[in-house]
Amino acid sequence: MVPKNRREYLENELFPTAMRDGNFGPGLRFVSCELDAEAAGVDQYASSVLFLSASAASENKSATADNHLTRFDVVVKFQPTDKAVRELMNSDVQFHNEFSMYKTILPKLNNSTTVIPSIFPKFYFGVTTLGKDPESDVIAIEDLRGEGFKLTEERAFLDYDHVALTLTALGEFHALSYILKSQAPTEFANLTTILKEHHSKNDMSIMIQKCAFRGIDPVLEENPKDPLITKLKSIFEVKPQKIMDELITPDEPMSVICHGDFLRNNLLFSYDPTGKPKSVRFFDLQRSRYASPAIDLSLFLWINTTYELRSKHWNDFIRIYHESLSKVVEENDCSPPSLEQFYQELTKKGIYGYMHCSYFLPMMVCETQLDIEKSASMNPDEMATFMSEISGEYGTKLLADIVRHISQFKCFS
């Protein structure tokens, strides 16, 4: 397959068509786009990302004068160019899911509420071919940097204000699934079938097992008779990939459309003059799925909070999420699940979050970024050894702290 010239693809096909279709507003025609070459260092592992400024003119006015132009800041995502990386990440399916979320699922979920525009960027255009022509796959969304949004400076752990704000927005997002499920169950069921399973095509059992033991074994050494952690280890001694498949299987009535990769590097914040976060936006929806809300909750809380913060505020955080969700659900004349039901979900499905933390959290705090192309060439044993050693003793401590929290708050049955 001959690689596409991305600039020509954008300027000759995608932007002109999207402008004509009214995706950027009525009565506009595409003029040009300019690459923001200084935008670098984005926390993305599975796609190529470009930052562009697209200029448009009114159909009824000349584009010769600068004041006749309207400019849009746009983030454009392409598939990885390396085939081995695409296969490792199963990115054909991931791109399909993200496109489907922006194009179809989020608009349907939003219904008459204003939740989606308040926590997701605008979607401008996209193409997904599900592996037929990965060079053509593209997603273009609003670049929120001009609105003051940015990634947090801290690469891993968030403070109370960031966590509370994020959980409030997550509760609002999850609430939309319960509303549509109640008001239009057939339509909602059809939406959930659009998303496809996006696990890596490689069996990750060896890696997950080795990384999970990394946090479990130190805690068992401290307290060999802890029945909860002993049972937790026995779970990972069987095939972890099978366990993961069971954890993501939706159970009614609790399941919702999840973000699926809900952690700090997929969140943007804006701030008030004092530096306090005032608004949050979610992005990177490639791992979205229909599953337990615990999938999003457990991953976010264990990977983005310190042991001290979550131990002090665990019940506060769950309450903040539940109150936000309940408010939106009740405003739409529906009944939300109880707080106790969410605690039960975390007990039943929460170890999904630990499974992902076990290999990703040490990578997040590592000084050097993972070379995804190099890792794509590793065999399962090499990958397992490599991922279980990232960040050394500090990485091991962080994982052990999660296991201690699981024992302390009985987040596993």
Secondary structure as the mmCIF struct_conf table of DSSP 4:
data_model
#
loop_
_struct_conf.conf_type_id
_struct_conf.id
_struct_conf.beg_label_comp_id
_struct_conf.beg_label_asym_id
_struct_conf.beg_label_seq_id
_struct_conf.end_label_comp_id
_struct_conf.end_label_asym_id
_struct_conf.end_label_seq_id
HELX_LH_PP_P HELX_LH_PP_P1 VAL A 2 LYS A 4
HELX_RH_AL_P HELX_RH_AL_P1 ARG A 6 GLU A 8
HELX_RH_PI_P HELX_RH_PI_P1 TYR A 9 LEU A 14
HELX_RH_AL_P HELX_RH_AL_P2 PHE A 15 ARG A 20
TURN_TY1_P TURN_TY1_P1 ASP A 21 PHE A 24
TURN_TY1_P TURN_TY1_P2 PRO A 26 GLY A 27
STRN STRN1 LEU A 28 LEU A 35
TURN_TY1_P TURN_TY1_P3 ALA A 37 GLU A 38
BEND BEND1 TYR A 45 SER A 47
STRN STRN2 SER A 48 SER A 58
TURN_TY1_P TURN_TY1_P4 GLU A 59 ASN A 60
BEND BEND2 LYS A 61 LYS A 61
BEND BEND3 ALA A 63 ALA A 65
HELX_RH_3T_P HELX_RH_3T_P1 ASP A 66 HIS A 68
STRN STRN3 LEU A 69 PHE A 78
BEND BEND4 THR A 81 THR A 81
HELX_RH_AL_P HELX_RH_AL_P3 LYS A 83 MET A 89
TURN_TY1_P TURN_TY1_P5 ASN A 90 ASN A 90
HELX_RH_AL_P HELX_RH_AL_P4 SER A 91 SER A 100
HELX_RH_PI_P HELX_RH_PI_P2 MET A 101 ILE A 105
HELX_RH_AL_P HELX_RH_AL_P5 LEU A 106 ASN A 110
TURN_TY1_P TURN_TY1_P6 ASN A 111 SER A 112
BEND BEND5 THR A 114 THR A 114
HELX_RH_AL_P HELX_RH_AL_P6 VAL A 115 ILE A 119
BEND BEND6 PHE A 120 PHE A 120
HELX_LH_PP_P HELX_LH_PP_P2 PRO A 121 LYS A 122
STRN STRN4 PHE A 123 VAL A 127
TURN_TY1_P TURN_TY1_P7 LEU A 130 GLY A 131
BEND BEND7 LYS A 132 LYS A 132
HELX_RH_3T_P HELX_RH_3T_P2 PRO A 134 SER A 136
STRN STRN5 VAL A 138 GLU A 142
HELX_RH_3T_P HELX_RH_3T_P3 LEU A 144 GLU A 147
TURN_TY1_P TURN_TY1_P8 GLY A 148 GLY A 148
STRN STRN6 LYS A 150 LYS A 150
BEND BEND8 GLU A 153 ALA A 156
HELX_RH_AL_P HELX_RH_AL_P7 TYR A 160 GLN A 183
HELX_RH_AL_P HELX_RH_AL_P8 PRO A 185 THR A 192
TURN_TY1_P TURN_TY1_P9 THR A 193 ILE A 194
BEND BEND9 LEU A 195 LEU A 195
BEND BEND10 LYS A 201 ASN A 202
HELX_RH_AL_P HELX_RH_AL_P9 SER A 205 GLU A 222
TURN_TY1_P TURN_TY1_P10 PRO A 224 LYS A 225
HELX_RH_AL_P HELX_RH_AL_P10 PRO A 227 GLU A 237
BEND BEND11 VAL A 238 VAL A 238
HELX_RH_AL_P HELX_RH_AL_P11 PRO A 240 ILE A 248
BEND BEND12 THR A 249 THR A 249
TURN_TY1_P TURN_TY1_P11 GLU A 252 MET A 254
STRN STRN7 VAL A 256 CYS A 258
BEND BEND13 GLY A 260 ASP A 261
BEND BEND14 LEU A 263 LEU A 263
HELX_RH_3T_P HELX_RH_3T_P4 ARG A 264 ASN A 266
STRN STRN8 LEU A 267 TYR A 271
TURN_TY1_P TURN_TY1_P12 PRO A 273 THR A 274
BEND BEND15 GLY A 275 GLY A 275
STRN STRN9 PRO A 277 PHE A 282
TURN_TY1_P TURN_TY1_P13 GLN A 286 ARG A 287
STRN STRN10 ARG A 289 ALA A 291
TURN_TY1_P TURN_TY1_P14 PRO A 293 PRO A 293
HELX_RH_AL_P HELX_RH_AL_P12 ALA A 294 ILE A 303
BEND BEND16 ASN A 304 THR A 305
HELX_RH_AL_P HELX_RH_AL_P13 TYR A 307 GLU A 331
TURN_TY1_P TURN_TY1_P15 ASN A 332 ASP A 333
HELX_LH_PP_P HELX_LH_PP_P3 PRO A 336 SER A 338
HELX_RH_AL_P HELX_RH_AL_P14 LEU A 339 LYS A 349
TURN_TY1_P TURN_TY1_P16 GLY A 350 GLY A 350
HELX_RH_AL_P HELX_RH_AL_P15 ILE A 351 MET A 364
TURN_TY1_P TURN_TY1_P17 VAL A 365 VAL A 365
BEND BEND17 GLU A 367 THR A 368
HELX_RH_AL_P HELX_RH_AL_P16 ILE A 372 ALA A 376
TURN_TY1_P TURN_TY1_P18 SER A 377 SER A 377
BEND BEND18 MET A 378 MET A 378
HELX_RH_AL_P HELX_RH_AL_P17 PRO A 380 MET A 387
TURN_TY1_P TURN_TY1_P19 SER A 388 SER A 391
HELX_RH_AL_P HELX_RH_AL_P18 GLY A 392 GLN A 408
TURN_TY1_P TURN_TY1_P20 PHE A 409 LYS A 410
#
